[in-house]
Amino acid sequence: MSTTRKWCLAAIGGALAIYAAVVIRDFSGPIGDHVESFLYEYLSYYVSKNLTFTPLPHLALENDQVFFPFGTNQALQSFCVERDLLFTLLARLFGRGPWLQLYYLGGLVVAAYGTWGLLRKDHGDVRAALSAIIAICFNFYGAQKYPYHFNMACVHWTTLAIVCDFVIVERLVMRRRISLALVLVRVLLLVLGFGLELGHVVGYGLTSLLAVCVFTAALLAVRARKKEPSALSRFVKDAREEVRTRGRLLAAIFAATLFFGVLYGSIVTQIVIASRKYDFEGVALGVWWSQPVRLLIPYFPWIHPSQQPKFLRVWQDQAEVGIGSGGAGLFLLLLAILGLYQAKDRLRYLPLFVVFVMFVVSRPGFDLVRWMPWFAFTRVLSRATVIYSTVLGLFALGVSLDRLHERAKKPLLAVLGALGALELYTFGTIKMSHPAFAFDDRFMAHMKKIEALPGEAVLDFPFCILGGNGDAAYLCPFVDKLKSVYALQRFHHKKVIGQYLGRVHPLQTKPFVDQGWPKVWDTDADDPLEADKQIRCLSDREWEMFTAFYEKNDFAGIQLATDRLPAGCAEQFYARFGAPMGEVSIPKAGRLAFIPRDPAIKDKLDPEGGKSVRLTVELTTEAQIVRRKHPVVVDESGISGWEWTGDAKRPTAHWRWALAPKTELAFNVTEPRTIVVLARFRTPLPRQVVTITLDGTPLETWIGIDKDRPEERSLRFVVDAGRHTLTLAYAQANAGPTLFAPNDPRPLAIMLESLVLRPDPPPN
């Protein structure tokens, strides 16, 4: 091995070591922090507990380990088969450990040295090493995804797939030999890619492969028309010779492809099939995207894309918050532009350039990404930023110092070097400002005590059921504070109510909504992201419901988030259910006190009765349906979440969409009462008609509703004691020839700016 090659390999190793020290930092134990990294170790934990081999791997995806006691389908999660299988193996062999940190670092090592190995034959050791280092160290977006979105930070096989595609295209364009081994490696990378994140990362490699296949077919067709020697015939001839001389290597690559194809394919197939259980047509999922101009934002100490709120919105885009989506820094962009400008044969860059542009410009209304089937579940178009450093690093291979004017060479190198160093320094300060968190021995001992208690589940209160598409059911009143608490299951091994799913369907949350849990929450902020605590403790009826739910289901105890409760409320829990056996604190959630179940109430277990518990709240005061905080006395369906324009805290307009075919509002009264309905709304549809019924009996029809004209309507009716359902049915919606929002699948009917139900007069 030459001295140059040794230095190149050492340089890659040194870059990886520095990267690990800045980005990963903590290898002391299980991963975890105050944002979302809890989810990914939880998913790996889930796989380790629910994976069996019969003899093919089988992953149980439907059970009551979460959403207890009702259970749910967990397919719509950010499973990464490779990560989860490795975690399962290491956890079963060695117990708890920093397995995800080691997996992430291992992926970086594979990507860096793999990139070097693929490029060195055509570009030499030094250029290959520089390209590998750039792809890793200047992936600022991917590094900020760790550990926050761990699934998006692990892109090693996709990185190598893109590099391999570039090598194949370059050799084809330059009329160099393409070996059978290289093609088989690309097939292996295709299979290995399915071990990574399925909703986005796999698709980036598939898109690159599609572009290469189309380009190859077109180029071969053009050459055939020109009667040039057939590259395909040459490949077949060389492949036969390669089979004879390198048969063992080719057989090993083929065997690895077959093995991982069966291993990963069987699990991925189960996940895909299970994910189709729920129909998300008409369910708002949200789309996040970045303006192409974000490519120009540098990473300087005084201005960088992670600054908020400065770069929260750029020209009305919907970028991810504070992690630099849409750009890779100015150094890498300028280096790539210089490489493309100096490249001798730019045709070799065409497929990669087309893919890059497609990811950069995709946005709602011009959604090139989701035209491809492998991006069917993609919500965040800007996550393609995670491959920008790889793509731009390949463009930079065209840089030639020899072609620079001698007088410009040194100044240009000095400027680029200073720019790269400054951006690396800036990124390092950003990353080091994020606290590294690890669970201490006291926390682990506390979880061990909970694990030893009788009872199959833990009742977290307040709990949090949340999806990447939002909290339309209002089952997570403290999103920022409590979304991670359910994942403590990986330590106490009890079933839990809470969960974070990539997407939540209304049918999944319906059992908890029917029980009345959204009526319990009464927080100090309308926005669940900003809510800090309850403003009141439980009412008498809420105590009755909570007690029945707790006693009838097999809970080991109550894990009480005391910092989310008002003064004196925790003491009321202790008075009713017993003293806590201990308390721990975790980031965001704060103090968690655990109240063990009183053995004296064991005879009250009634699992079916626990599922049928209901909270009934009487309509005694005015209920405003169009508000950010969920109404506590009216059960609703057929209506969107709170929507707005402008600043969410001071919106210029706000509304909730009424969804066809009907909106239903159910309420309870304990005596005969007159109810007044007041509505203020608009509709983008001409000649809209709203038919109103009460318990199936027609009350009134609102006609003469013109397009885009503000409307104010009202009605009064008398109801007897009991439960009643008010229905608003719509003649038209956003469907067929009436389309006004083609990128929104929901059946939008009218924009409710205000909808009030009020007893008149209110009870004394």
N, C-alpha and C positions, 0 to 999 in steps of 0.2 A: 504494500500500500504506500502510495506516494506521500510525501510530507504535506503537500497541498491538501490532499484528500483528508488526512488526519486532522489538519487545522479546520477544515470545513465541518467535519463531523463534530469536532470539539466546540466550534462556534454555535452550531445548532443546539448542542447539549447545554452550553452556557446560557443561550437565549431562553431555553425551556426552563432552566433552573431559576433564572430571574423572574420569568413569567409566573412560575408557581409561587415564588415568594411574595409577589405583589398581588396576584389575583386569588390564588387558593388560600394560602397562608396557614390555615388550620387543618392539621392532620391528626388531632388528638382523639377524635371520636366521631359519632354520627353527625351528618350534616344537619344544619338547622339555623334559621335566622328569623327575623321579624317580618319578612315579606312572604314569599311563596316557595322557598326552597324546601320547606317542610313537605310539600306535596310530593316531591319526586322520590324522596326516601320512603315516604308512605306508600307510593305506588310499588316500589321495589319490594317493600315489606309485604304488601298485599299479594303480590305474585308469589313470594316465598311461602306464604301460608295457603295459597289456593291453587298451586301448580301440582299436577300429578302426571305420571307417565303410564300410558295404558295400551301399547308401549309408546305411542306418539304423545307428545306433550298436550295436556288439556288444562285450560285455565277456566276455573269457575268464575263466571262474571255476574251471576245473579244470586244474591243472598241478602240476609238482613244484618250483615256486619256493619253496615252504615244505613242511614234512614231507618234505624231501629224504632219501633218493632215491625214496620211495614216492609222494609227491604227495598232494593231497587236494582236496576241494571247498571253496572259500572263500566260498560264498554266505552262510553264517550269520555275517556280519560287520556292523558298524555303518556300512554304506555310506550316504552322504548324496550323492545324485546331483548336486545343485547344487554343493556344496562340491568334490566330486571333479572335476567337469567344469571348474570355474573354475581349480582347481589345475593340471589338465592343460594348459589353455590358457596360463596364466601361466608354468608350468615350461617348456613347449616354446618360448615366446617369449623368456623372460628367464633361464632356469635357476633355481637355488635362490634363495629369498627368503622374506620373512615373509608368505607368501600366506594362510595360515590366519588369522593375526592380522588382516590387512586384511579378509578375508572376514567374520570375526566382527564387526569394527567396522562394516563396511558393512551387515551385517544389523541392527545396533543403530540405525544411522542410518535405514534403511528402516522399521523398526518404530516408531521415535519420531516421525518426520515423517509417516509413513503414518497412525499413530493420530491425530495432530493433524489431518491432512487429513480423515479420516473423521468426526471428532467436531465440528469447528469450526462447521459449518453449523447444527447443532441446539443446541450448547452454548456457542458463542462461542469466541473465540481463547484467552482466559485459561484457562477450564476445560479446554479441549482440550489445551492445552500442559501444564497441571498433571497431567492424566491420563496423558499420554505420558511425562512425567518420572517419575512414580510407577511406572508399569509397568516402566520400565527400571531406575531407581536403587534401587528397593526389591525387586527380584528377587534377594534375597540368595542363595537356593538356586541360581538359574541362574548367578549370578556365581561361586559357589564351584564350580560344575561346570566352569568354565573355568580352566585347560585340561585339568583332570583327566578330565572326561567331555565333551570338546569337542562331541560329537554332540548332547548334551542341552542345551548352552548356546545353540545356534543355533535359535531358535524364531520368527524374525521373521514368516514367512508365516502361521504358526499364530496368532501374536498378532494380526495384522491380520485374519485370518479370524474370530476371536472378536469383535473390535471391530466388524467389518462385520456379523456376525450380530446383535449388539446394536442397531446402528443400524437395520437392517431391521425387527427386532421392535418397536423403539421407535416408528418411524414408522407401522407397521401399527396398533399399539395407540392411538397418538395421532391416527390417521386423517390422517396427513400423506402427501404424495406420495412414492412409492417409484419412483425412476427405473430405466429399463432399464439404464442405464450402471452403476448400483450393483449390480444383480443380476448383470450380466456380470462386474463386478469380483470379485464373490464366487465366481463360477465359475472365474475366472482364479486366484484365491487357492487354490481347491480343487486345481487342477492344480499350481500352484507348490509347494503343501505337500508333494507327493510328491518334491520335491527335497531335503527334510529327512530326519531320522532316521525310518526306516520302522516300527520296533517300538513306538514310543511317541508321538513328536511329531506325526506325521501323524494318528494316531488322536484326538488332542485336538481338532483342527479338525474331523474327521469327526463326532465325538460332538456338538460344538456345532451343526453343520449338521443332524444328525438331530433334535436337540431343537427347533431352529427350524422344521423342516419339520412335525414333529408338532404343535407349538404353532400354527403358521400354519393348518394344516388344521382343527384343532379350533376356533380362533377364527373362521375363515370359516364353518364349519358352524353355530356358535352364532349368528352374525350373520344367516346365511341363514334360520334358523328364526324369528328375530325380524323378518324381512322388512326388514332394513336394507339400504341401498344396497350393491351388490357392489363390494368393493375390487378384486376380480380384474378385473371389467369396466372399472373405472377405470384399472387398470394397463395393460390391453391398449390402451385408447384412447390413454392418454398415451404408450405405447411406440411406437405408429404415428407420432405426431407427432414423437417423439424421433428416430426413424429418419430422418425427413425433415430435421430441423434439425441433428442431430448425427451424421449417417451416417458421417463419416470417423472420428470418435472410436470409435464402436461397432465399426466394421470393424477398427480397430487393436487393440482389446481382444480381439475374436474371433480375429484372426490370431495374436496373442500366445498366446492360449489353445490354439489348434490347434498352433502351433509347439512350445510346451513340452510339450503333451500327447503329441506324437509323440516328442520328444527324451527326456523323462523316462520316458514310459510304456514305451518299448521296452526301456530298461535295467532298470526296476523289474520288468517282466514276466519278464525273464531271471533276475533275482535270486530272485523268488518261485518260479519253476519249479525252479530249481536247489536252492533250500532244501528242497524236498520230497523230495530224494533219500533222505534218512535218516528212518527212522521213530523218533520220540522218544517214542512211547507206551511207558510203563514205564520211561523214563529220568528220574531225579530232576533237576529243573531249578532248584528253589529259588524262593521267593517272599519279597520284601522289602516291608514295608508299615509305615505309621505310624499310631499312635493319633490320633484327632481332637483329643485334649487337647493335642497338640503345637502347635496353633494359638495356645495361650495363652502359649507360652514367649517371653519378650521377648529382644531383643538389647541387653543391658546389659553393660558391661565385666566385671561380677562374676557375671553369669549369662546364658548364651546357649546356643542348641541345639548349637553346635559343640563345646562342652566335653565331653570324654571322660575317664573313663567315665560321668560324671554322667548324660548323656542318651543313653547307648548303648542302653539298654532302658527304655521307659516302658510299664508295665503289660504286659510280655511281648511288645511288638511287635518287629518285625525291621526296624528303620530302617537306612538307609544311615549309614555311620560318619562323623560329624564334619562334615556339610555342611548341617545344618538342614532335613532333609526333614520335610514335614508342616506347616510354618508359614512365615509371611511377616513375622513381627514383630508387636509389639503395636500400634504406631502405625497401620499399614495396616488391621489388623483392626478397631480402634476407629473409624477413619475410615469404613470400609465399613459397620459397624453403624449409625453415625450417619446415613450416606447412605440406607440402607434405611429407617431409622426416619422420616426427614424426607421421603422421596420422596412426591410427590403421587399418582402412579399406579404402584403397585408391580407391576402386572401385566406391565409391560415387562421386569421383572427375572426373571420366572418361569422361562423356559428356561435362562437363565444360572445361576440359583440351583439349579435341579435338577441341572444338570451339575456344578456346584461341590460340592454335597452328595454326589453319587455318587462323585466322586473322593476326597473326604475320608473317607467311611465304608467304602470298599471294603477288604476284608481276606479272608484265607482263611476259607471257610465262608460269606462274604457278599460274594462276588467279583462285584460288579456290572460292573466294568470288563471282565473277560474274557468276559462274556456276548456282547460285540460282536465280530464276526469280525476287525476290524482290530487287535484287541489279542491275537490268537492267540499271538504270540511275546513277549508282555510278561512280564517276570520281576519287575519292580520297580514295584509299584502306586504307591508314593509319589513316583515321578518326575513325577506330575501337579503336584507343587509348583511346577514351573517355570512354570506359567500362573497361579498364585495371584495374583501381583501385578497381572496384567492384569485378572483377574476382580474382585478387590477394588477396584482402581482404578476400574472401571466402576460398581461399587456406590456408590463415594464420589461419583460425579457427582450423587447426590441431595442432597448436603449443601447447605444454604441458610443462610448467615449471617443473612439477614434474618429468618428464622423463629426464631432463638435469642433468648432473653430478654436484654435489654440488659445486665443485671447479670451474666449468666453468659457473655456472649460473650467478653469479654477474658480472663477466667481460663481458659476452655476453649481458646481459641486459644493462650494461653501454654503450657498443659499439653501440647496436641497438638504445638505447635512444638518444645518442649523434648524431648518424647518422640521425635519424628522425627529431630531433630538428634543425640540421644544414640544412637539405633539406627544411624544412618548412620556416626557416629564409631566405634561398636563394630565395625560390619562392616568399615570401612576398616582398623582395626587388625588384624582377623583376616586380611584379605586381604594386607595388606602384610607380615605375618609369614611368608607363604609365599615361599620363595626363588624368584626368577626365574632360569631356567637357559638358557644359550646355548652352542652348540658353538664352540670357538675355532679359530683357523687351524691350530694344530698338530694338532688332532683331524682336521680336514678333510684335511690333507696325509697323515696316516697312512692314512685311508680310501682316499685316491687311490692310495697304494702297493698296498694290498690289491686294489683294482679292477684294477690293471695286471698282477697275477700271473696265470699260466696256471692253469686249473682253473675249473670252473663253480660251485663251492659253497664255503662256509665251514663248518667243523666247530666250532661253539660248544660248549665243554665247561666246566662242565655246561650242557646246553641246557634249554629250558623249553617244553613243549607244554601249554597251559592253555586252559580254557574259562570263560565266565562262569558255567557250571553246576558249576564245581569241577575238581578234578584226581583223578578216580576212578582213573585209570590210573597215577598216581604217576610222571608224566613231567616234573614240574616240582618238583624237590626244594627249590628256594630261590625260592619264589613272589615274595616281597617284593623279593628282590635281583636276580633274573635275568629277570623276565618281559618286560622291555623290550629285551633285547639283540638278539633276532632282527630288530627294526625298524631296526637299523643297516644292514640291507640297502639302505635308501634312499640310503645313502652309498657303500657298496662295490659294490652292484649284483650281488652273488653270490647264488646260491640258499642257503637256510638250512634247518635242521631245525625250529627253534622256530616258534611261532605262538601268538597269542592270538585265539581265536574266541569269538563270542558264545555259541555252544553247541558242545560237542564230543560227537560220538557215539562209542560204543565201537568201532565198525567203523573209524573214522578212526585211532584210536590202536593198533589191534590189531597192525599190522606191527611197531611198536616194542616193544610188550609181548612179542610172540612172540620177538623178538630177545633179550630179557632185560634191556633197559635199566633197568627198575625195580629189578633186583637189584644194580645198580652203586651206587646211592645208599645212603649210610650216614651220616646227618647228625647234628648235635649237638642236634636237637630233634625231637620227634615231629610237631609241627605244621609243615608246609612254610612257613606264613606267618611262623613265628618262626625257622626254621632259618637259620644263618649260614654254616656251612661243613661240609665232610666231616670225619669224625673219623679216617679212614684213607685211604691212597692205594689204588690198584687192586691186586687180588690177581693172581696169575700167570694164572689163567684169564681174568680181566677184561682184563688187558693183551693177551692173545692175541686176544680178541674185538675190543677197541678197535682194535688194530693192523690186523687184517684188514678191519674196516669202513672204516678211514681209507684204507688203501692200495688197496682194490678200487674205492672210489668216487672220482669225480673232484673231490676237494677241493683248493682252492688252498692250504689250510693249516688250522691249528688256532688258534682264538681262545680263549685260555685265561683263565678268570676266576680269577686267581691268589689273590685274597682269599677265595675260596670253598674253597680247598684247604688241607689240613694242612701243617705245616712240612715242607719237603723234597720235597713231592710235585711242585711245579712243576719242580724240578731233575731229577726222574726223567723228566718229559716232555721236557725239553731234552736229556737224555742219549740218549733213544730217538729223537727226531724232529728234533733240531737246535735251534740257538739262536734266540731270538726276534729279529725284525727291528725291533721297536719295541713301545711300550706306551703306552696312553692310559687315562684314568680317566673314568668317567661316574658320575652319582649312583646310589646304591644298589648297582649291580653292582661298583663299585670298579675295580681295575686289570684291564685286558684286554691280555694279551701275545699277539702274533701270531707263530706259528711257521710259516714258509713251507714248502711241500712240497718235499722233497728230489727234484731232477730224476732221481736215480738209481733211484727207485721207480716211475717212470712206466710201465714195462713190466708192472707188477703190476695195472694197471687191469683190472677185471672187474665192470662194473656189475651184472650179474645175480648174480654171486657175492657182491657187496657187500650185496645184498638178502637173501641166504640165510644170512648170518652168524648164529650162535646162541651164547648164553652158557648153559652148563650148570653148575648148582651142586648139589652133593650135599647131601641131608638128613643132617646129621651131629649137629646139636644140636636142642634143642626149638624148634619154630616155633609162636609164638602168633599166630593169625590175627586175633583181635579186638584190634587195637591201632591207634593213629592213624598210626604210621609203618608203611609198607607192608612186609609180610614179604619177605625177600630170597631165600628158598630154595624157596618154594611158589608155583606159578602157580595163580591162582584165577579162577573165573567164577561168576556167579550169587550174588553177595554184594554188599551195598551198601558205601558208604564208612562211616567211623567216625561214629557219632551219639551224642549225649549230652544230658543235662539238667543245668541248673545252669551253673556256671562251667566253661568248657572246660578250664582248667588243673587244676581240682579238682572234677570232675563228681560229682554225687550218684548218677548212674547212667550207664553207657555200654554200647553194644552195636553190632553190625552186623546188619542184616537179611539173613537168608537168603531168596533170591528164587526163587519157583517158576518152572519146574517142578523145577529141581535146582541144587545147588551142586557144582562140580567143583574138586578140589584135586589138582594134578599135581606130582609130585616125582621126584627121581632118587636112586638108591643104587648104589654100585659093587660091592656084594657082598650076598649074602642077609642079610636082617635082619628082626627083629621090630619092628613099628611099633605104638605105642600111641596111641589117639585118646581124648582127654578133652574132653567137651562140657558146658557149663553154659548153659542157655537157658530161655526162657519163650515162650509163644505166646498171642496174644489169641483164637485160634480153638479151639473145642471139638473134641475127638476128633481131634487132629492125629496123623498117622502119618509116620514118617521111615524110608525104605527105603535101606539102604546097600549099595553094590556096589563091588568093586575090579576095574577093567579089565573091567567088564561082568558079573562073576561075583558073585551075591548073597552078602553076608556076614552081615547081620543086619537085623532090622526093629525099630524102636523104637515101641512102642504104649503105650496107657495114658497118653497125654500130655494132661493136663487143662488147661483154659483158665486162664491167668494163674498157674499153679502153677510155682514154680521146679523145674527138672529138672536132674539130673546123670546123664549116661550115659557109658559108656566101652566100648571094644572093643579087641582085640588081633588082629593078623594077621601072617603071614609073607610077605615078598616076596623075589623073586629080584633079582639085579642088573639094572638098567635103569630105564626110566621107567614110572611107574605113575600111574593116575588113580583117586582115591577120589571116589565120587559119593554125595551125599545127596539123595534125591528126596522131594518133599513131596506129601502127598495133598490138602492144602488151601492156599489162598492168599487174599489180599484181593481177591476178585472175586465178582460175582454177589450172591447173597443173604447172603454172609458178610462184606459190607463192614463194616469197622471204622475205616477211614481214607479217607473218600470223596474227599478232596482230594489223595490221593497215588496216582498212577497205577501205581505199582510193584506187582508181584505178591508182596506181603509174606507170608512163611510163618512163620518163627520168629525170635525175637530172640536172637541168639547173644551171650551175655555173656562167654563164653570158649570157644575152640576151639583145642586143642593137638594137634599131631602131633609124636611123639617117638620116636626110635630107642631100643630097649630091649634090651640095654644100648647106650649110645652107643659108637661105634667108638673104639679106642685112638688 
